[in-house]
Amino acid sequence: MAGYPFLHSVAAVAGQLAGVIHGETGIPPEWIDRVAWGQAIWDRADRLFELQLA
């Protein structure tokens, strides 16, 4: 990977676009269970969504 320092950025953008297209249901549950700080991330996302609706 040393020859391709931008790949992490490309992968991050690709993941964000996939999230926009497929939404939460497009993520396999076993992947969600393995995310570091997963519950904290979901809680923060829920809070941001609530603030958007306010």
C-alpha positions in Angstrom: 0.0 0.0 0.0 3.0 2.3 0.3 2.7 3.2 -3.4 -0.9 4.3 -3.0 -1.2 6.7 0.0 -4.7 7.9 -1.2 -6.4 4.6 -1.0 -7.8 5.1 2.5 -9.4 8.3 1.4 -10.9 6.7 -1.7 -12.3 3.8 0.4 -13.8 6.3 2.9 -15.6 8.2 0.2 -16.8 5.0 -1.5 -18.2 3.8 1.9 -20.0 7.1 2.4 -21.5 6.9 -1.1 -22.6 3.3 -0.5 -24.2 4.4 2.8 -26.2 7.1 1.0 -27.4 4.7 -1.7 -28.1 1.6 0.5 -28.7 3.2 3.9 -28.5 1.4 7.3 -30.2 -1.7 6.0 -27.3 -2.2 3.5 -24.9 -2.9 6.3 -24.7 -6.6 7.4 -25.6 -6.8 11.1 -22.4 -8.8 11.8 -20.3 -5.9 10.5 -22.2 -3.4 12.8 -21.4 -5.6 15.8 -17.7 -5.4 15.1 -17.4 -1.6 14.8 -15.3 0.0 17.5 -17.5 2.3 19.6 -20.4 1.1 17.6 -23.1 1.9 20.1 -21.7 5.3 20.8 -21.7 6.0 17.0 -25.3 4.9 16.6 -26.4 7.0 19.6 -24.7 10.0 18.2 -26.2 9.5 14.8 -29.7 9.1 16.4 -29.1 12.4 18.3 -28.0 14.2 15.1 -31.1 13.0 13.3 -33.3 14.2 16.2 -31.7 17.6 16.1 -32.3 17.8 12.3 -36.0 17.3 12.9 -36.2 19.9 15.7 
